[in-house]
Amino acid sequence: MAHKKPFDKASPTKIPFSELMELIGTSCDYKFCIIDENIDDELLELAAKHNIDLKGYKHVIETSGIQHSEKRHGKQSKDREPLSIEDYLLVPFIIRNRDKVSISTTKSKRHDMHLLVYEKQIGVNYYYVEEVRTGKRSLAFQTLYKRATKNPSVEGL
């Protein structure tokens, strides 16, 4: 039996968000979903300050991003706050109801890569990172992780 590559980018398949979430922890062909086709004014203004025009972009999640997060921050990771399926379901909420968003630029082998970093406190602090992909005009899921909230009452001790 021939072993199929886990992510076949030659034949992407668009699926609903709920179906993508069902694939967490599995090996599957390359699939993606559009989770939001609206970029809000705050993101447009923030990106413009970095000479990035996000008009016409959409927020997307791909199976490769989910697999990356699972390896680095999922149940099998050494994170103190490992991700669960319920955490992934919060992604659209985090994008729309973030406490803070910032842009980070990193150097890759071929070009500068711009990342949007969303922060949201919901019991713990969530960090959701999207890569700005100019060729596909998309903001693509790169990673999601969470950290325990510091207890302000004991910080000064």
Backbone as numpy.savetxt, mean C-alpha at the origin, in Angstrom:
# Nx Ny Nz CAx CAy CAz Cx Cy Cz
4.10 -31.92 -13.82 3.27 -30.75 -13.82 4.14 -29.51 -13.82
3.92 -28.60 -14.76 4.72 -27.38 -14.87 4.37 -26.43 -13.73
5.40 -25.83 -13.15 5.18 -24.87 -12.07 4.95 -23.49 -12.69
3.86 -22.85 -12.34 3.50 -21.56 -12.87 4.14 -20.46 -12.03
4.64 -19.42 -12.69 5.19 -18.29 -11.95 4.09 -17.67 -11.10
4.42 -17.26 -9.87 3.37 -16.72 -9.00 2.76 -15.42 -9.51
3.52 -14.58 -10.21 3.00 -13.30 -10.67 3.30 -13.14 -12.16
2.33 -13.40 -12.98 2.48 -13.32 -14.42 1.99 -11.95 -14.88
2.92 -10.98 -14.98 2.55 -9.62 -15.34 2.15 -9.51 -16.81
2.42 -10.53 -17.60 2.05 -10.48 -19.01 0.54 -10.55 -19.19
-0.15 -11.15 -18.24 -1.60 -11.26 -18.35 -2.27 -10.83 -17.04
-2.24 -9.52 -16.76 -2.87 -9.05 -15.51 -4.37 -9.25 -15.54
-4.93 -9.52 -14.40 -6.36 -9.73 -14.26 -6.91 -8.77 -13.23
-7.88 -7.94 -13.63 -8.51 -7.02 -12.70 -9.61 -7.78 -11.97
-9.57 -7.70 -10.63 -10.56 -8.39 -9.81 -11.10 -7.42 -8.75
-12.25 -7.72 -8.15 -12.78 -6.89 -7.07 -11.88 -6.96 -5.83
-11.91 -5.90 -5.04 -11.11 -5.81 -3.82 -11.35 -7.01 -2.90
-12.60 -7.43 -2.75 -12.93 -8.55 -1.86 -12.23 -9.83 -2.32
-12.17 -10.05 -3.62 -11.49 -11.24 -4.13 -9.99 -11.17 -3.90
-9.43 -9.98 -4.03 -8.00 -9.81 -3.79 -7.67 -10.16 -2.34
-8.50 -9.73 -1.42 -8.27 -10.01 -0.01 -8.32 -11.51 0.28
-9.13 -12.24 -0.47 -9.22 -13.69 -0.29 -7.92 -14.39 -0.71
-7.09 -13.71 -1.51 -5.85 -14.31 -2.01 -4.68 -14.14 -1.06
-4.88 -13.41 0.04 -3.78 -13.19 0.99 -3.28 -14.53 1.50
-1.97 -14.68 1.45 -1.35 -15.92 1.94 -1.31 -17.03 0.91
-1.78 -16.76 -0.31 -1.74 -17.78 -1.36 -0.78 -17.35 -2.46
-0.38 -18.29 -3.27 0.41 -18.00 -4.45 -0.56 -17.97 -5.63
-0.53 -16.91 -6.39 -1.50 -16.80 -7.48 -0.89 -16.01 -8.64
-1.57 -16.03 -9.76 -1.15 -15.21 -10.88 -1.27 -13.75 -10.51
-0.60 -12.92 -11.28 -0.64 -11.48 -11.06 -2.07 -10.96 -11.24
-2.58 -10.33 -10.20 -3.92 -9.76 -10.23 -3.87 -8.39 -9.57
-4.82 -7.54 -9.90 -4.86 -6.22 -9.28 -6.30 -5.76 -9.17
-6.50 -4.74 -8.35 -7.81 -4.12 -8.26 -7.62 -2.62 -8.10
-8.58 -1.88 -8.58 -8.60 -0.43 -8.39 -9.44 -0.19 -7.15
-8.85 0.46 -6.15 -9.61 0.68 -4.92 -10.19 2.09 -4.85
-9.66 3.00 -5.65 -10.22 4.36 -5.66 -9.71 5.07 -6.90
-10.62 5.66 -7.66 -10.22 6.38 -8.86 -10.20 7.89 -8.65
-10.34 8.32 -7.40 -10.35 9.75 -7.10 -9.14 10.11 -6.24
-8.38 11.08 -6.70 -7.26 11.60 -5.94 -7.73 12.92 -5.33
-7.70 13.01 -4.01 -8.25 14.21 -3.35 -7.31 15.41 -3.50
-7.85 16.58 -3.21 -7.13 17.84 -3.39 -5.85 17.91 -2.57
-5.88 17.39 -1.34 -4.68 17.43 -0.50 -3.53 16.67 -1.16
-3.82 15.49 -1.73 -2.77 14.71 -2.41 -2.28 15.43 -3.66
-3.22 16.01 -4.43 -2.83 16.74 -5.64 -1.89 17.89 -5.29
-2.20 18.64 -4.24 -1.38 19.78 -3.83 -0.02 19.33 -3.30
-0.02 18.29 -2.48 1.24 17.77 -1.94 2.15 17.30 -3.06
1.61 16.55 -3.99 2.40 16.05 -5.12 2.91 17.19 -5.99
2.08 18.20 -6.22 2.48 19.34 -7.05 3.70 20.04 -6.45
3.81 20.08 -5.13 4.98 20.67 -4.48 6.26 19.91 -4.79
6.10 18.65 -5.21 7.24 17.80 -5.57 7.32 17.60 -7.09
6.65 18.49 -7.83 6.62 18.43 -9.30 6.05 17.13 -9.85
5.02 16.62 -9.17 4.33 15.41 -9.60 2.88 15.78 -9.86
2.39 15.46 -11.04 0.99 15.73 -11.39 0.20 14.44 -11.28
-0.69 14.36 -10.30 -1.46 13.13 -10.06 -2.85 13.16 -10.69
-3.13 14.13 -11.54 -4.45 14.17 -12.19 -4.61 12.92 -13.05
-5.76 12.26 -12.89 -6.04 11.06 -13.67 -5.46 9.78 -13.09
-4.81 9.85 -11.96 -4.26 8.66 -11.31 -5.34 7.93 -10.54
-5.05 6.69 -10.17 -5.97 5.89 -9.36 -5.16 5.09 -8.35
-5.78 4.76 -7.23 -5.17 3.91 -6.21 -5.40 2.45 -6.59
-4.34 1.66 -6.65 -4.47 0.25 -7.01 -3.71 -0.64 -6.01
-4.17 -1.87 -5.92 -3.47 -2.89 -5.13 -3.21 -4.06 -6.05
-1.98 -4.57 -5.99 -1.60 -5.74 -6.78 -1.23 -6.88 -5.84
-1.38 -8.09 -6.34 -1.04 -9.25 -5.51 0.43 -9.20 -5.08
1.31 -8.67 -5.91 2.73 -8.62 -5.55 2.96 -7.76 -4.31
2.23 -6.65 -4.18 2.35 -5.80 -3.00 1.85 -6.50 -1.74
0.74 -7.21 -1.88 0.20 -7.97 -0.75 1.20 -9.04 -0.31
1.78 -9.75 -1.28 2.74 -10.81 -0.95 3.95 -10.22 -0.23
4.42 -9.04 -0.68 5.55 -8.38 -0.03 5.21 -8.06 1.43
4.03 -7.48 1.65 3.62 -7.12 3.02 3.48 -8.36 3.90
2.95 -9.42 3.34 2.79 -10.64 4.12 4.14 -11.20 4.57
5.12 -11.18 3.68 6.46 -11.69 4.04 7.11 -10.82 5.10
7.01 -9.51 4.94 7.71 -8.58 5.83 6.95 -8.28 7.11
5.59 -8.27 7.05 4.82 -7.78 8.18 3.62 -8.67 8.55
3.49 -9.83 7.92 2.36 -10.72 8.18 2.57 -11.64 9.36
1.70 -12.64 9.46 1.72 -13.56 10.60 3.04 -14.31 10.76
3.71 -14.60 9.64 4.96 -15.36 9.69 6.18 -14.47 9.94
5.97 -13.15 9.98 7.09 -12.21 10.19 7.44 -12.12 11.66
8.47 -11.37 11.95 8.88 -11.15 13.33 8.35 -9.83 13.88
7.43 -9.19 13.15 6.84 -7.93 13.62 6.11 -8.14 14.94
6.22 -7.17 15.81 5.48 -7.24 17.08 3.99 -7.10 16.85
3.61 -6.40 15.79 2.21 -6.18 15.44 1.97 -6.77 14.03
1.90 -8.09 13.88 1.73 -8.67 12.53 0.37 -8.31 11.92
0.36 -8.21 10.60 -0.86 -7.88 9.87 -1.83 -9.04 9.84
-3.11 -8.70 9.80 -4.17 -9.69 9.61 -4.98 -9.27 8.38
-5.87 -10.11 7.93 -6.72 -9.77 6.79 -7.52 -8.52 7.10
-7.98 -8.38 8.32 -8.76 -7.20 8.70 -7.96 -5.91 8.50
-6.64 -5.97 8.68 -5.80 -4.78 8.48 -5.79 -4.37 7.00
-5.72 -5.33 6.11 -5.75 -5.01 4.68 -7.09 -4.38 4.28
-8.14 -4.82 4.93 -9.46 -4.26 4.61 -9.56 -2.78 4.99
-8.66 -2.31 5.84 -8.65 -0.91 6.25 -7.99 0.03 5.23
-7.31 -0.51 4.23 -6.55 0.32 3.30 -7.40 1.43 2.67
-8.57 1.16 2.09 -9.35 2.27 1.52 -9.72 3.32 2.58
-10.01 2.89 3.80 -10.33 3.81 4.88 -9.11 4.67 5.24
-7.94 4.06 5.31 -6.71 4.78 5.65 -6.42 5.85 4.60
-6.60 5.51 3.33 -6.35 6.49 2.26 -7.28 7.70 2.41
-8.55 7.45 2.63 -9.54 8.54 2.67 -9.56 9.29 4.00
-9.18 8.64 5.09 -9.31 9.23 6.42 -7.97 9.30 7.15
-6.93 9.49 6.45 -5.59 9.51 7.02 -5.43 10.65 8.04
-4.52 10.44 8.97 -4.16 11.50 9.91 -3.07 12.37 9.30
-2.23 11.75 8.47 -1.10 12.45 7.87 -0.71 11.75 6.57
-0.20 12.51 5.61 0.36 11.93 4.39 1.61 12.72 4.04
2.62 12.02 3.57 3.87 12.66 3.16 4.41 11.98 1.91
5.33 12.67 1.24 5.98 12.09 0.06 7.45 11.86 0.38
7.92 10.70 0.03 9.31 10.33 0.21 9.87 9.98 -1.17
11.11 10.34 -1.43 11.74 10.00 -2.70 12.95 9.13 -2.42
13.02 8.00 -3.12 14.17 7.12 -2.99 14.78 6.91 -4.37
16.02 6.56 -4.40 16.72 6.29 -5.66 16.62 4.80 -5.96
16.19 4.50 -7.18 16.23 3.11 -7.62 17.34 3.04 -8.67
17.55 1.88 -9.24 18.62 1.72 -10.22 18.41 2.58 -11.46
17.14 2.76 -11.84 16.85 3.46 -13.10 16.35 4.89 -12.92
15.73 5.20 -11.79 15.12 6.52 -11.64 14.78 6.81 -10.17
14.34 8.02 -9.93 13.85 8.35 -8.60 12.47 7.73 -8.43
12.22 7.17 -7.27 10.91 6.58 -7.00 10.25 7.42 -5.90
9.02 7.86 -6.18 8.27 8.65 -5.22 7.28 7.75 -4.50
7.23 7.91 -3.18 6.34 7.11 -2.35 5.44 8.03 -1.55
4.17 7.66 -1.47 3.23 8.34 -0.59 3.12 7.51 0.67
3.30 8.14 1.82 3.24 7.43 3.10 2.06 7.99 3.89
1.06 7.14 4.11 -0.14 7.51 4.85 -0.01 7.00 6.28
-0.43 7.81 7.23 -0.43 7.39 8.63 -1.85 7.53 9.18
-2.27 6.53 9.95 -3.59 6.56 10.56 -3.53 5.79 11.88
-4.03 6.42 12.94 -4.11 5.73 14.22 -5.51 5.18 14.40
-5.59 3.87 14.53 -6.84 3.16 14.82 -6.47 2.11 15.88
-6.33 2.54 17.10 -5.83 1.66 18.16 -4.33 1.54 18.09
-3.79 1.15 16.95 -2.35 1.13 16.67 -2.09 2.13 15.55
-0.83 2.41 15.29 -0.49 3.30 14.18 -0.28 2.48 12.91
-1.07 2.79 11.88 -0.94 2.13 10.58 -0.12 3.01 9.65
0.71 2.36 8.85 1.51 3.03 7.83 1.24 2.31 6.52
0.68 3.04 5.58 0.37 2.48 4.27 1.22 3.24 3.25
1.93 2.53 2.40 2.85 3.15 1.45 2.45 2.78 0.03
2.34 3.83 -0.82 2.04 3.65 -2.24 3.18 4.19 -3.07
3.46 3.52 -4.17 4.45 3.98 -5.14 3.75 4.75 -6.24
4.30 5.90 -6.61 3.76 6.69 -7.71 4.33 6.09 -9.00
3.44 5.55 -9.82 3.85 4.93 -11.09 3.35 5.80 -12.24
4.26 6.58 -12.80 3.88 7.54 -13.83 3.45 6.85 -15.13
4.09 5.77 -15.49 3.75 5.08 -16.74 2.33 4.52 -16.74
1.91 3.99 -15.60 0.58 3.40 -15.49 -0.42 4.37 -14.87
0.05 5.58 -14.53 -0.78 6.61 -13.90 -1.54 6.02 -12.71
-0.76 5.38 -11.84 -1.39 4.75 -10.68 -0.55 4.98 -9.43
-1.23 4.87 -8.30 -0.60 4.88 -6.99 -0.75 3.46 -6.48
0.34 2.71 -6.51 0.28 1.27 -6.27 0.74 0.90 -4.87
-0.05 0.03 -4.23 0.27 -0.54 -2.91 1.70 -1.03 -2.93
2.50 -0.53 -1.99 3.84 -1.06 -1.86 3.98 -1.87 -0.58
3.49 -1.31 0.53 3.52 -2.07 1.78 2.53 -1.48 2.78
2.24 -2.26 3.78 1.38 -1.87 4.89 2.00 -2.47 6.14
2.10 -1.68 7.19 2.55 -2.22 8.47 1.94 -1.40 9.59
2.05 -1.93 10.79 1.48 -1.23 11.94 2.44 -1.33 13.12
2.35 -0.33 13.97 3.19 -0.26 15.15 2.33 0.10 16.35
2.70 -0.39 17.50 1.96 -0.09 18.72 2.01 1.41 18.99
0.92 1.92 19.52 0.85 3.32 19.89 1.59 3.51 21.21
2.42 4.53 21.26 3.14 4.81 22.50 2.17 5.35 23.52
2.34 4.96 24.75 1.49 5.42 25.84 2.06 6.74 26.37
1.40 7.87 26.08 1.96 9.16 26.48 2.08 9.31 28.00
1.33 8.55 28.76 1.37 8.70 30.21 2.64 8.13 30.83
3.38 7.28 30.10 4.61 6.70 30.64 5.86 7.17 29.92
5.70 8.02 28.91 6.87 8.47 28.15 7.85 9.26 29.00
7.37 10.05 29.92 8.25 10.89 30.71 8.89 10.19 31.90
8.59 8.93 32.14 9.13 8.22 33.30 10.55 7.76 33.09
